[in-house]
Amino acid sequence: MALRLIFMGTPVFSAATLEAIAAAGHEIAAVYTQPPRPAGRRGLELVASPVQAAAERLGLEVRSPVSLKKPEEQAAFAALKADVAVVVAYGLLLPKAILEGTRLGCFNGHASLLPRWRGAAPIQRAIMAGDAQTGMMIMKMDEGLDTGPICLEERVPITPEMTAGDLHDRLMQVGAPLMVEALKQLEAGTLPMRAQPDDGTTYAAKISKAETRIDWTRPATEIDATIRGLAPSPGAWCEVELGGKVERLKLLRSRLAEGAGAPGSVVPGDGLCIGCADGCLRLIEVQRAGSRAVSGEAFLAGLHQPLERLI
C-alpha cells in the first residue's frame, strides 16, 4: 500500500527525487516549493522552480508559501493528512508544527555524510575542503540544523577532476532511488534510524563573494579545490589585463600540473598553466565576461598579445 506524502523541494536536484517518488506509485497530496523568482537579463520575467515545473507535468497540486510560520499555513499543511513529508533542498526552515504535521514525520535527503557538512552548501564545501568522499543521507528531521537520526546512506567518491556541478549530478542520481528505498522501508516498518555521532561535525556555510576571488599566493592544491568547488556557480574568478583593460576571468575547471613560477605568472608549457605558492595549476576551462566558456588553450589562442600573468 502506497504512502500518502507531501513533497517539499525547489531546484533540479529535488525534482529528480519527486519524479522518482511519483514513478514508485506513492500518492503525492501536494508539492511545496519556493515561489517563482525573477529571471532573464533584466529580471522582469518570473520563472517557476524546477520542482514546480515537474509537479505540473505530473498533474500535482503546487503550493509556494513565502513562509511556513503562519498558523493558517501550518493548518493547511496538517489538513492534507499525509503519512510523511519528503524534503530535498526546499529552502525554508520547517517549524515544529510542520515537522509534526504528518503521521510519520519529515524525512530529508541531504548531500553529505552527516554530521560532516551540515547546512546550506555541502557539495561545494566537500570539494573545497579536499574531501575524498561524500554521499547522500536520508535522515528524519528534527528542530536542529541537519541533526536528526540517519536512516540510509550511499557514499560517493570525489575524484580529482570533479567539480561541484559534476558531484551535484552524481548525488542527484544517487539520492532519488535512495529516497524511494527509504519510503519502501518506512512503509514496511523496517527503516533503521541511528543517532548522529557527537564528533566530526562541520558546517557548510553559504558561499560568500569574498571566497570566489582566487589568490594565486595560496598553494596549488587549495586553489584547485576552490575552482572545482565553485564551478559552475557562482564560479571562482581572477582578473586579467588585455589590451590595456582589466577584465574578470571566470575559472571553471583546473588540474594540478608540473612546473613552477611566480604566483599568478603564466608558466611555459602545454595549455594555460599558472604559478601558485608551491607549484603550478593548469586551467582547463575559462570564461571571459560576456563570452562562452572555452578551453585554456583556446583562450590563449584567441589573444592578440602574449599573456604574462593573471591578477
HELIX and SHEET records of a PDB file:
HELIX    1   1 VAL A   12  ALA A   23  1                                  12    
HELIX    2   2 PRO A   50  ARG A   57  1                                   8    
HELIX    3   3 PRO A   71  ALA A   78  1                                   8    
HELIX    4   4 LYS A   96  LEU A   99  1                                   4    
HELIX    5   5 PRO A  122  MET A  128  1                                   7    
HELIX    6   6 ALA A  164  ALA A  188  1                                  25    
HELIX    7   7 LYS A  209  THR A  212  1                                   4    
HELIX    8   8 ALA A  220  GLY A  229  1                                  10    
HELIX    9   9 GLY A  296  ALA A  301  1                                   6    
SHEET    1   A 7 VAL A  62  ARG A  63  0                                        
SHEET    2   A 7 GLU A  27  TYR A  32  1                                        
SHEET    3   A 7 ARG A   4  GLY A   9  1                                        
SHEET    4   A 7 VAL A  84  VAL A  88  1                                        
SHEET    5   A 7 CYS A 106  HIS A 110  1                                        
SHEET    6   A 7 GLN A 133  LYS A 140 -1                                        
SHEET    7   A 7 ILE A 150  PRO A 157 -1                                        
SHEET    1   B 2 ARG A  37  ALA A  39  0                                        
SHEET    2   B 2 GLU A  45  VAL A  47 -1                                        
SHEET    1   C 2 ARG A 118  GLY A 119  0                                        
SHEET    2   C 2 TYR A 203  ALA A 204  1                                        
SHEET    1   D 5 ALA A 236  LEU A 242  0                                        
SHEET    2   D 5 LYS A 245  ALA A 257 -1                                        
SHEET    3   D 5 GLY A 279  ARG A 288 -1                                        
SHEET    4   D 5 LEU A 272  CYS A 276 -1                                        
SHEET    5   D 5 VAL A 266  VAL A 267 -1                                        
SHEET    1   E 4 ALA A 236  LEU A 242  0                                        
SHEET    2   E 4 LYS A 245  ALA A 257 -1                                        
SHEET    3   E 4 GLY A 279  ARG A 288 -1                                        
SHEET    4   E 4 VAL A 294  SER A 295 -1                                        
END                                                                             
